[in-house]
Structures are given as C-alpha cells and as structure tokens.
Amino acid sequence: MFKNPKMEITGLFLMGILICLSNAGGLSGAGSIIPIMLIFFKMDMSEAVPVSAFVAVVATLLRFLLNFNQMHPNNKQRLSINYEIVRLVMPSVFFGSMVGVQLGQLVGSTV
C-alpha cells in the first residue's frame, strides 16, 4: 500500500506543520504543500494540485467558521471580517478561476 512509509510519515509531519503555520499567518498553506507531495509522496503535478486545492478549501472554511462572528480588536462595533470587501472581490476570484481552468485545458500539459 505505502511505497515508502518513512518518507510519507515525514511528509505528513511537514505538511501538518506548514499548514498550521500558514493558517496562523492567514493563508491556507496549499501552495506550500505541493512540493512536499511531489517529493515525499511521489505524486504527479496533476494529482498534487487538486489535493492542495482541497486543503485550501478546508483551511479557508475552518478559518471562516472560527472567525465569522469575531469582533474587531480595536473597534467593538465592527466584525473582524470585512464582508463588503468579500462581496466585492469574490466575483473576480470566481471569474479568474474559470478563466484559469479554461486556459489550462486549452494549453494542456505542454507548458
């Protein structure tokens, strides 16, 4: 089942540390675990990118659930998450993702 258990356990440990540190800094840590999956788990890029995207979604959802009702530290009348910015930025994020997927399918693995 496992190709090299020592390498995979080391990779899991490093991934856990990187994801925790990234989440503490406000990032998902998904981009930083791709090289770990390539090196320690011998994955292809086509396997590692979707796994890192799943990690990003889970980390973002967890961070949102923990902070969605938290008040701003300096102004107790405001929430810590500025939902106006979220509503403004999310359509462009979705559009950029859609264009990126379309370009990725068009270009293929040649690039």
Residue pairs with C-beta under 8 A, 6 or more apart in sequence:
2 8
3 42
7 40
7 41
8 40
8 41
10 40
11 36
11 37
11 39
11 40
11 41
14 36
14 40
15 33
15 36
15 37
18 29
18 32
18 33
18 36
19 28
19 29
19 33
19 55
19 59
20 29
21 29
22 28
22 29
22 32
22 59
23 29
23 59
23 62
23 63
26 63
28 55
28 56
28 59
28 60
29 55
29 56
29 59
30 52
30 53
30 55
30 56
30 59
31 52
33 51
33 52
33 55
34 45
34 48
34 49
34 52
37 43
37 47
37 48
37 51
37 52
38 45
38 48
41 48
43 51
46 109
64 81
67 80
67 81
68 79
68 81
69 79
70 79
70 80
70 81
71 78
71 79
71 80
72 78
72 79
72 80
73 80
